[in-house]
Amino acid sequence: MLDARGLTCPMPVLMVQKEVKKSAPKELSVVVDDRCAVENITRFAHSQGYEVTVKADGDEFTLELKK
């Protein structure tokens, strides 16, 4: 799981890109508190062939990426 709370774009997306490049996980959870990061991570994940599920809990979002 990647915890990108407190970070603004592009840092959360760069963290996801680095993890995908390093280990090509079949599943990855990412926690963010920046709505822009939700959109950008989702866009990147789709470009890499992942399905994305977003769960909101107040100001925090958990993105579940699955291949």
PEMO-V341021 format. One record per residue. N is the residue number from 1. RES is the residue in one small letter. PSI is psi in whole degrees, 0 to 359 (* if undefined). OMEGA is omega in whole degrees, -180 to 180 (NA if undefined). NEAR is the number of other ideal C-beta (glycine too) atoms within 12 Angstrom. Layout:
# PEMO-V341021
n: (N;N)
res: (RES;RES)
psi: (PSI;PSI)
omega: (OMEGA;OMEGA)
near: (NEAR;NEAR)
This chain:
# PEMO-V341021
n: (1;2;3;4;5;6;7;8;9;10;11;12;13;14;15;16;17;18;19;20;21;22;23;24;25;26;27;28;29;30;31;32;33;34;35;36;37;38;39;40;41;42;43;44;45;46;47;48;49;50;51;52;53;54;55;56;57;58;59;60;61;62;63;64;65;66;67)
res: (m;l;d;a;r;g;l;t;c;p;m;p;v;l;m;v;q;k;e;v;k;k;s;a;p;k;e;l;s;v;v;v;d;d;r;c;a;v;e;n;i;t;r;f;a;h;s;q;g;y;e;v;t;v;k;a;d;g;d;e;f;t;l;e;l;k;k)
psi: (136;132;106;22;141;356;144;161;142;5;313;321;319;323;317;315;315;316;318;318;321;312;356;59;148;332;143;132;138;130;127;162;24;116;324;321;324;312;316;320;319;315;314;314;317;321;340;6;16;147;143;131;131;129;127;138;90;239;4;146;136;122;127;114;130;140;*)
omega: (176;178;-179;178;179;180;177;-180;16;-173;179;180;179;177;179;179;-179;-180;179;180;-176;-171;-180;-176;175;177;179;176;179;178;179;175;180;-176;178;179;178;-179;-177;177;178;180;179;-178;178;180;180;176;179;167;-176;173;-179;175;180;176;-175;-180;180;-180;174;179;177;179;180;175;NA)
near: (18;31;20;34;22;14;23;18;22;20;23;34;31;21;28;40;27;20;27;26;13;12;13;16;23;14;21;32;25;42;30;36;24;25;19;20;35;33;21;30;42;27;21;30;34;18;16;24;15;28;17;29;20;23;16;15;12;10;15;21;30;27;40;25;33;17;16)
